[in-house]
Amino acid sequence: MKLAEALNQRADLQKRIAQMKERLSNNVKVQEGDEPAEKPEDLFTELDASLKELESLIVRINRTNQETVWEGKALTEMIAAKDMLSLKLSTLRAVLEAANVRSDRFSRNEIKFVRTVDVNALQRQVDDLSKSLRELDSKLQQANWMTDLR
């Protein structure tokens, strides 16, 4: 199995577990005299099996990410770099949005706000970071489809 397939399988398991949580919540209490649509015992058994499968898969994914070197870096390092790029990008986008909020004045007596950042330079930085993030994500996707799960 390729790493990318394992990542897809992990996402599916996480969704299935979230659905089981909802199904359990819907079936743990019924009106007196009624039967639940699904037996909670069966759902708990299914939940335990899915959690065990997910745990095993996460261990294998993490091991593969740590042991696989792609273009001179472990996949774990590339993932951390991607996460930091995403975090910086979202922060800069929020700053850009705040800087671009228009505050209309209707008279000279109202407070005037001025920008304290160079919006054009900040936008160029956001564009550059976006490009870097796309390129890094493409490298990770390529590595995921080329790497066998350990």
Phi, psi and omega in degrees: 000137178280156180302319180299321178295320178296322178295320176295319179295321177299315179298319178297317179296319179297320177294317181298319179295319178297321178293322178295323177301315179294317180297320177298314179301325181283345187240005181274349180216128178226164177295142180307131180094345179265162176251145176292153178297325177226147180285124179303325180300318179294319179295321178296321178296315178296320179298313180300319179295318180294319178296320178296316178297317179297317179300314179298318180295317179298318178300315181293320178297312181297319178298315180297316179298324180286321186272342184271125177254128180230121182052042174084003180228146174292147179303326178301318178295319180294321179295317178297318178297319178297316179299319180290322175298317180297318180295315179296318181298315180294325178294313180295324177295321178294321178295316178300316180297318179294322181290333183268358178294128183269130176242105182283140175249138181255348176210166181289344182280345181282154182292135178258132178256141177235150179285146178249006178231156176276103185298320180296316179295320179295320178295321177297319178296318177298317178298316180296316179295321178299317179296315179299319180295317178298317180295316179295319178297321178297319177297318179296318179298317178299314180298319181299323181277345180261345187261132175278140177291137180264000000 
